Structures are given as C-alpha cells and as structure tokens.
Amino acid sequence: MIEFDFVIIKILFLIMAVFLFYFLFYMSRKTDTQKATLVLLTIQLSISLLRYQQFGLIADENTYHSSGLNLMNSLNNGQGFQNYGVGPGKESFTFILGAIYYILGPYPELGLITNAYLTSLIPSILVIACNNLGLKSIGKLAAWLFVFSPPSLLWAAGLRRESLAFLLVSLSVLTVSFVYNRRYIPGFILFGVTYYGISISRPQILLVLIPGVFLALFISPKIDFKKTFYDSKDLFSNKVMIICLTIIHFIYVYSSIIHPFIKRLPTLNGYLQEISNPRFSTSVLGSSWQINSSPVGYTYNVFRSISGPPFWEWSSISMVVFGIEGIFYFVTFILVAFSMKKFNFQRREILILISCSVPLLLASTLLLGNYGINSRIRAHYLVPLIPIIALFIRKLIQSRNTKNFIH
C-alpha cells in the first residue's frame, strides 16, 4: 500500500512539473518574453550544471543539500517535515529541496534545475508589473536587463535560496503594481501569498514589499481622494477600505520589522564582529555597531553599500569582483536620481519603484560587515530599479540628440 501511494505521489509530482513548465512558457508567450525567458533559463542551467560538474557543491550549497537529505529521510521514515538545523528564513528552500529528494531521489541537479526554473519566471513578472505601472513600452527591455544583470549572473544560479529570493522580490514588485493600478483583489491576495513566502525564505525582503504597497495605496493617479472619502459607493474605494488597509500595514511594519529589529539591537554588535572577522577575504574590517550607527560612519557605509568595496579595499579576487559590481550599482543609482529629476510624466512610477528599493539599502547599511553578504542583499534592491534603468535607456535610444537629452 505504501509503495502504491509513493507511485501515486510521483505521478502527481510529474504532472505538476509538466504543468509548471507549461505555465512558464504560457506566461512568456502571453508577455512576449519567450526569447528572454529561454536565454535566461539556458544561462542559469549552464552556470549551475557546469559549475557543479567542475567543482561539486560549495559553501552554503553543502548545508542546503545536507538539510534536504535529512528532510528526505524524515519523510521516508514517516516523521514528516522537520527543521534540521536551518535558521529562520531558510526553511522554505530546505522544504522544497527535501520534498524533491523524497520524490525523485537525492540528486542536487534536481535542485539546480528547480532554481533555474524559478529564476526564469521573473522576465514575465517584470513585464506584467511594468504594464500595471503604465510603463508598458519598457517591459520587455526590463526583462532583458534582468537576464544579464549582476544579480542574475552572480547569485541566482546554484543550490541556494537566492533564486527563490529573487522571485519573491519580483512578486513584491508585481504586488505593488497591482495595488498602484487599483486592482486590489489580486493585489492583496498576492500580498498574502508573497508575505508568507518571504517570512519563511528571506524576511528582509519585507522591506521591498511593505513600503511599496503602502506608498502605492496613496499616490496612484487613479485615486481621487475627495471622491474616495466622501462620494464613492465602491466597496474597494471607500474610506473604510483605505483606513483598514493603513492600519493593517502599520501593524505589519511594526510586528515584522520594527519590533524584531529593536529586540535584536543588543546582539547586532556581536553579529557584526562575527561577519567582519579578518579571516574572511571579503570582510569590512573594523565594523561595529557603534561605527555603523554613527552619523559619519553610516553615511560613509551607504556609499560602501552601494558601490563598495572601493578600490582601496580591493585585497583579493573576490573584492575585485564585488568592486566592479559596485561600480555598476553606483552608476545605476546615478541614473535613478537623474530619471527622478528628468522624467516628469513617470515620476510617480519611479517613486514607487524607489520605495521598493531604498528602505532595504538603508537598513542593510546598518549591518554592513562583509561585502559578500552585502552583494547578496543589494542584488535584491536592484530588481525594483531595473524598470527605471530600462526607462532611461529607452529615452536615450529615442533621443536624436543625446546632448539635449542629458541637459
């Protein structure tokens, strides 16, 4: 009977896998991103499988593989889903990996393929988000920019939770776009799903989701506040809806971000000392809570978070790679600032996207102690800025006179 049930589970899993791949290509066809999706899937599979073939599992990948094996054994023994030494915010990928191992066998390649698939959903999601934000003309360009962006090339591939994190960031932007477009029902259904996914995957991504949704509620050009508060009979436009949503978001912000952060303050200095240990080649030497939270130290670290490590800290190959990456991010933020000033007609949309990015940047700066960790975090806050970069590039291409465009 048990073997029969196991066969049924395998068949259902295979049907679900076929459906998910069909969904991927259905979405790419619907958003006209077939080429971008296929190229991204090919790149992700190539990076993951070739690296695994040459070097095997490295660093965190071994931890996730080991936890996945433990969970597989637990499921085989009838003990169900359990947490085997995985820290908070890392449970979801372990559960996914353990379930795959349980059904198809303990092959890391299956996890690598799954992550490549998750990443390949993002181009379609970005196009839909751009459409909702009224930026339809740059949707496909934004999709292509993500395909070749540093987050995609440096961090998405591998047996880690990064691809899932990037998917949740893009879903956060999609949620914000629905709310901005006053499509409240799909927006807040997606909000609930994304919020839960973030809480068990990478909680700091809430700093992408919550500020963006909160701002989108109030600056959408489709909202007439006089009508909203006094004349409207629409259930999803009246003052009760707005007030209730505001209260809910304040509760979420306090309970999920502010209160846990306050509770952790006494431990942050120890965490900074741990990750900035000189034995790590990517450490930010001399980090401490006192320095990071001081006005001068914090201001300097904002610069380092965005563009670091600066060239005078390039002491290893890893630091050079992150330094070159940092130059790209520094240019990105210059373009974002320029776009905010220059593109009057898209200023609301640009502000929405910035609100999904900057809070995570500012919060992560307080904990700057290792450029490797910093690179992973800034990869998250780049994704909401990609449509802004696409908008800038499109305007630049359309301009017949670049000098007039800039000035």
C-alpha positions in Angstrom: 0.0 0.0 0.0 2.8 2.4 0.9 4.6 1.6 -2.4 1.3 2.3 -4.3 0.9 5.6 -2.5 4.5 6.5 -3.3 3.9 5.8 -7.0 0.8 8.0 -7.0 2.8 10.8 -5.4 5.5 10.5 -8.1 2.9 10.6 -10.9 1.2 13.7 -9.3 4.6 15.4 -8.9 5.4 14.7 -12.6 2.1 16.1 -13.7 2.7 19.2 -11.5 6.2 19.6 -13.0 4.8 19.4 -16.6 2.1 22.0 -15.6 4.7 24.4 -14.1 6.9 24.3 -17.3 3.8 24.8 -19.4 2.9 27.8 -17.1 6.4 29.2 -17.6 6.2 29.2 -21.4 2.5 30.2 -21.4 3.4 33.3 -19.3 6.4 34.1 -21.5 4.2 33.8 -24.7 1.5 35.9 -23.1 4.0 38.7 -22.2 6.1 38.2 -25.4 9.2 37.3 -23.4 9.8 33.9 -24.9 13.4 34.7 -26.1 14.4 36.4 -22.8 12.9 33.5 -20.8 14.7 30.9 -22.9 18.0 32.7 -22.8 17.8 33.2 -19.0 16.8 29.5 -18.5 19.8 28.4 -20.6 22.2 30.7 -18.8 21.0 29.6 -15.4 21.2 25.9 -16.3 24.6 26.3 -17.9 26.1 28.1 -14.9 24.6 25.8 -12.3 25.3 22.4 -14.0 28.7 23.2 -15.4 29.9 24.6 -12.0 28.5 21.6 -10.2 30.2 19.3 -12.7 33.6 21.0 -12.2 33.6 21.9 -8.5 30.7 20.0 -6.9 28.7 21.7 -4.2 30.4 24.7 -2.5 29.9 26.7 0.7 26.2 27.1 1.6 25.2 24.6 -1.1 26.5 21.8 1.1 24.4 23.0 4.0 21.2 23.0 2.0 22.0 19.6 0.4 22.6 18.1 3.8 19.4 19.6 5.3 17.5 18.3 2.2 18.8 14.8 2.8 17.8 14.9 6.4 14.3 16.0 5.5 14.1 13.3 2.8 15.0 10.7 5.4 12.4 12.2 7.8 9.7 11.9 5.1 10.8 8.4 4.2 10.5 7.4 7.9 7.0 8.9 8.2 8.2 11.7 10.6 7.0 14.5 8.3 8.5 17.9 7.7 11.0 19.0 10.3 13.6 21.7 10.6 17.1 20.2 10.7 19.4 23.0 11.9 18.2 25.5 9.3 18.0 29.1 10.6 14.9 31.3 10.5 14.1 32.5 6.9 15.8 29.4 5.3 13.1 26.8 5.9 11.3 27.2 2.6 14.1 26.2 0.2 15.0 23.3 2.5 11.4 22.0 2.4 11.4 22.3 -1.4 14.7 20.5 -1.8 13.8 17.8 0.7 10.4 17.2 -1.0 12.2 16.9 -4.4 14.7 14.4 -3.0 11.9 12.4 -1.4 10.0 12.1 -4.6 12.7 11.8 -7.2 15.9 11.0 -5.4 18.8 12.8 -3.7 20.3 14.4 -6.8 21.5 18.0 -6.4 20.9 18.5 -10.1 17.2 18.5 -9.5 17.5 21.4 -7.1 19.7 23.3 -9.6 17.1 22.8 -12.3 14.3 23.9 -10.0 16.2 27.2 -9.2 16.8 27.8 -12.8 13.1 27.5 -13.4 12.1 29.8 -10.6 14.5 32.5 -11.9 13.1 32.1 -15.4 9.7 33.3 -14.2 11.0 36.8 -13.5 11.1 38.3 -17.0 7.3 37.7 -17.4 6.6 39.0 -14.0 8.5 42.2 -14.7 6.6 42.8 -17.9 3.2 42.4 -16.1 4.4 44.8 -13.4 5.5 47.4 -15.9 2.2 47.1 -17.7 0.4 47.7 -14.4 2.6 50.7 -13.7 1.8 52.3 -17.0 5.3 51.5 -18.3 4.3 49.0 -21.0 6.8 50.4 -23.5 9.8 49.3 -21.4 8.5 45.9 -20.1 10.5 43.7 -22.5 13.6 45.8 -22.2 13.4 45.4 -18.4 13.1 41.7 -18.8 16.3 41.6 -20.9 18.1 43.8 -18.5 17.4 41.3 -15.7 18.6 38.4 -17.8 22.1 39.9 -17.9 22.1 41.8 -14.6 24.7 41.1 -11.8 22.1 39.5 -9.5 21.1 37.0 -12.2 24.6 36.1 -13.2 26.3 36.2 -9.8 23.8 34.9 -7.4 20.7 33.2 -8.9 22.3 30.0 -10.0 23.3 27.3 -7.6 21.8 25.2 -4.8 20.9 28.1 -2.6 17.7 30.1 -1.8 18.8 33.1 -3.9 16.6 32.3 -6.9 13.6 31.9 -4.6 14.5 35.3 -3.0 14.7 37.0 -6.4 11.3 35.5 -7.4 9.8 36.9 -4.1 11.3 40.3 -4.8 9.8 40.3 -8.3 6.5 39.2 -6.9 6.7 42.0 -4.4 7.1 44.5 -7.2 4.1 42.8 -9.0 2.0 43.1 -5.9 2.8 46.8 -5.6 1.9 47.3 -9.3 -1.5 45.7 -8.8 -2.2 48.0 -5.8 -0.9 51.0 -7.7 -3.3 50.1 -10.5 -6.1 49.8 -8.0 -6.6 46.1 -8.8 -7.0 45.4 -5.1 -8.4 41.9 -5.1 -5.5 40.2 -7.0 -3.1 42.7 -5.3 -3.9 41.7 -1.8 -4.3 38.0 -2.5 -0.8 38.1 -3.9 0.3 40.2 -1.0 -0.7 37.5 1.5 1.0 34.7 -0.5 4.2 36.8 -1.0 4.3 37.9 2.6 4.2 34.3 3.8 6.7 33.2 1.3 9.1 36.0 2.3 8.7 35.2 6.0 9.9 31.7 5.5 12.5 32.5 2.9 14.3 35.8 3.4 12.4 38.2 5.8 14.4 41.3 4.9 12.5 41.3 1.5 9.6 42.7 3.5 11.4 46.0 3.2 10.7 45.7 -0.5 7.1 44.6 -0.3 5.6 46.7 2.6 6.9 50.2 1.8 6.0 49.8 -1.8 2.4 48.6 -1.1 1.9 51.3 1.5 3.0 54.1 -0.9 1.1 52.7 -3.8 -2.1 53.0 -1.8 -1.8 56.8 -1.6 -0.1 58.1 -4.8 -1.9 56.2 -7.5 -3.1 58.7 -10.1 -6.4 56.7 -10.3 -7.3 57.6 -6.7 -9.5 60.7 -6.3 -9.3 61.2 -2.5 -12.2 63.6 -2.3 -14.4 61.1 -4.1 -12.8 58.2 -2.2 -13.7 59.6 1.2 -17.0 61.3 0.6 -18.8 60.3 -2.6 -17.8 56.8 -3.6 -20.1 53.8 -3.1 -17.5 51.4 -4.4 -16.6 48.9 -1.6 -12.9 48.8 -2.6 -12.6 52.6 -2.9 -14.3 54.0 0.2 -12.7 55.4 3.3 -13.2 52.3 5.4 -11.1 50.3 3.0 -8.3 52.9 3.0 -8.3 53.2 6.8 -8.3 49.5 7.4 -5.5 48.9 4.9 -3.5 51.6 6.5 -3.9 50.1 10.0 -3.0 46.6 8.7 0.1 47.9 7.1 1.2 49.7 10.2 0.7 46.5 12.2 2.7 44.5 9.6 5.6 47.1 9.6 5.8 47.1 13.4 5.3 43.4 14.1 7.5 42.2 11.2 10.3 44.8 11.0 10.4 47.4 13.8 9.8 45.2 16.8 12.1 42.3 15.9 14.8 44.8 14.9 14.5 46.6 18.3 14.8 43.2 20.1 17.9 42.3 18.2 19.8 45.6 18.8 21.8 44.2 21.8 23.0 41.3 19.5 23.9 43.2 16.4 27.4 44.2 17.5 28.3 40.5 18.1 26.9 39.7 14.6 29.0 42.4 13.0 32.1 41.2 14.8 31.4 37.7 13.5 30.9 38.5 9.9 33.7 41.1 9.7 36.3 38.7 11.1 39.7 39.3 9.2 39.8 35.6 8.3 37.1 36.3 5.7 38.6 37.7 2.5 35.5 39.9 1.9 35.3 41.4 5.5 34.7 45.1 6.1 37.5 45.4 8.7 36.7 47.3 11.9 33.0 47.0 11.7 31.0 47.6 14.8 27.5 48.7 15.8 29.0 52.0 17.2 30.6 52.8 13.9 27.7 51.7 11.7 25.1 53.6 13.6 27.1 56.8 14.0 26.1 59.6 11.5 29.6 59.8 9.9 30.1 56.0 9.8 26.6 55.4 8.5 26.9 58.0 5.7 30.2 56.5 4.6 28.8 53.0 4.7 25.8 54.0 2.5 28.4 54.8 -0.2 30.2 51.5 0.5 26.9 49.5 0.5 26.1 50.8 -3.0 29.4 51.0 -4.7 31.8 49.0 -2.4 34.3 47.8 -1.9 36.0 51.0 -3.0 39.3 50.3 -4.9 41.5 51.0 -1.9 39.9 47.9 -0.2 40.5 45.6 -3.2 42.7 43.0 -1.4 41.5 39.7 -3.1 39.9 38.4 -6.3 36.5 38.4 -4.6 36.9 42.0 -3.5 37.8 43.0 -7.1 34.7 41.2 -8.4 32.4 42.9 -5.9 34.2 46.2 -6.5 33.4 46.1 -10.2 29.9 45.1 -9.4 29.7 48.0 -7.1 30.6 50.4 -9.9 27.6 49.1 -11.8 25.4 49.8 -8.8 26.8 53.3 -8.3 26.1 54.1 -11.9 22.6 52.7 -11.5 21.8 55.0 -8.6 23.0 58.0 -10.5 20.7 57.0 -13.4 17.8 56.6 -11.0 18.4 60.0 -9.5 18.7 61.5 -12.9 15.4 59.8 -14.0 13.6 61.0 -11.0 14.5 64.6 -11.9 14.1 64.3 -15.7 11.1 62.2 -16.4 8.2 64.2 -15.0 5.4 62.1 -16.5 6.7 58.9 -14.9 7.7 60.4 -11.6 5.0 58.6 -9.6 6.0 55.2 -11.0 9.7 55.9 -10.4 9.0 56.9 -6.8 7.0 53.7 -6.3 9.9 51.6 -7.6 12.4 53.5 -5.5 10.3 52.9 -2.4 10.7 49.2 -3.1 14.5 49.5 -3.1 15.9 52.2 -0.8 14.5 51.0 2.5 16.3 47.7 2.1 19.5 49.6 1.2 19.3 51.9 4.2 18.5 49.0 6.6 21.3 46.8 5.3 23.8 49.6 5.7 23.5 49.3 9.4 24.7 45.7 9.2 27.5 46.3 6.7 30.3 44.0 7.8 31.0 41.7 4.9 30.9 42.6 1.2 29.9 39.0 0.2 26.7 39.3 2.3 26.3 42.9 1.1 26.4 41.8 -2.5 23.6 39.4 -2.0 21.4 42.0 -0.3 22.0 44.7 -2.9 21.1 42.2 -5.6 17.6 42.3 -4.1 17.2 46.0 -4.2 18.5 46.3 -7.7 15.5 44.3 -9.2 12.9 47.1 -8.5 15.2 49.6 -10.1 15.6 47.7 -13.4 12.4 49.2 -14.9 13.9 52.7 -14.2 17.1 51.8 -15.9 15.0 50.5 -18.9 13.1 53.7 -19.0 16.4 55.7 -19.1 17.8 53.5 -21.9 14.7 53.7 -23.9 14.6 57.5 -23.6 18.3 57.7 -24.5 17.7 55.5 -27.6 14.7 57.5 -28.7 16.5 60.8 -28.4 18.1 62.1 -31.6 20.3 64.4 -29.7 22.0 62.8 -26.7 23.3 66.2 -25.5 19.8 67.7 -25.4 18.5 64.6 -23.6 21.1 65.0 -20.8 20.8 68.7 -20.5 
